[in-house]
Amino acid sequence: MEAAAAAERGPAAPGGGGVAPLGPRAVAAVPERLQRREAERRREAERRRQEKAAQAVQEEQSGFFAAAFSRERAAIEALLGPGPGQAEEDAAGQTESLEEAAARLQGLQKLLTDSVRFLAPYEVRQGQEALSRLQAALAARRQQLQPKKRFAFRARRKEAESAPPPAPAGQLPSESPPPAGQLPSESPPPAGQLPSESAPPAGQLPAEGEGSGPPLCGFSRAEAQTLELGPSELLQRDVLLADLTDCRVLLRGNPNTLRVRDCRGCTVLCGPVSTSVLVDGCSDCLLALACQQLRTHRTRDARIYMQVTSRAMVEDCSGVRFAPYTWSYPGIEGDYESSGLDRGRNNWNLVDDFDWLARDEPSPNWSVIPEQERITQWD
């Protein structure tokens, strides 16, 4: 060992002082080290150049998206309702404007979906919220243009005429019918079922998470019950499930929007939703959802089987697990067609966590359900 080292160093300097000259092996190793160092320097410079170029392209793409999205959104808002002082169009003209708005809205959805790979999470969120408001406003406008039912008064008058005779003396009489020409009030909804609500004025955009399609329906303040709604009750309606505990909810049909709030230990199985789903303040729930966009807030220990055509978002959540949507029922194909969802697109495992900004590490707040643990039989 010592002899080899001495051979590499070469002969000692005369007189035992000074620096010994390099041996043949050391002389040969110097160019190799320089070459390796130069190669590493070039690789690092190339990596930085590529990163800078990619950043420039991303900023350029983001700027193009923002301009195109803003331009299309303004055009759709103009089609959804006349401005102040502008004369109302005839019914045919309004219907044509709504169809154009619907077509442009689909294009706007495609623009956002195709751009999510280079947009920042907050830009995706802003775009999804704007789409949700536009879709809800479109549904509300369509509802207002539907012809009024002209037979409602006759039906109610016939019911009043067929009212039971007066009660015998000593028996409490039932409520008297309303005066002639006055419609009786609506009967209360079944226990746990929400009453209908009127839609906002035409052209008014709803707040975040609020639908504005045909009247609201759903269930609230129920415990340990099986609750169901069918296709005719759900078609393009805004559905709210609130304050439910240990309930099983079956929504077989095509809602416009769905909100699930403050539910505990519930199973919610829902058909294709045309626009957005909001899950807020829930815990220990199992959900099967198909929609354009999913937002999950303040939710703990939930399993969500989903089909989403954009990206799912979680915020202030923990223990949320995802898997692809597998629930089915007779008639779901027709509900997919009426919803406009693309069955071939499902970004179920692309989730943006707004409480976790590190891109090089996975979020601890959500995860994927392992295949061996996924539900395949729902009945």
Salt bridges, closest charged atoms under 4 A:
GLU38 OE2 - ARG41 NH2 2.62
GLU38 OE2 - ARG42 NE 3.10
GLU44 OE2 - ARG47 NH2 2.40
GLU44 OE2 - ARG48 NE 3.08
GLU46 OE2 - ARG49 NH2 2.61
GLU51 OE2 - ARG47 NH1 2.58
GLU72 OE2 - ARG104 NH2 2.79
GLU88 OE1 - ARG141 NH2 3.89
GLU99 OE2 - ARG142 NH2 3.69
GLU100 OE2 - ARG104 NH1 3.62
ASP114 OD2 - LYS110 NZ 2.77
GLU129 OE2 - ARG125 NE 3.21
GLU186 OE2 - ARG156 NH2 3.16
GLU208 OE2 - ARG295 NH1 3.34
GLU210 OE1 - ARG259 NH1 2.77
GLU210 OE2 - ARG261 NH2 3.79
GLU228 OE1 - ARG252 NH1 2.92
ASP280 OD1 - ARG298 NE 3.02
GLU315 OE1 - ARG125 NH2 2.91
GLU315 OE1 - HIS297 NE2 3.84
ASP316 OD1 - ARG300 NH2 3.48
GLU333 OE2 - ARG343 NH1 2.68
ASP352 OD2 - ARG311 NE 3.03
GLU373 OE1 - ARG321 NH1 3.21
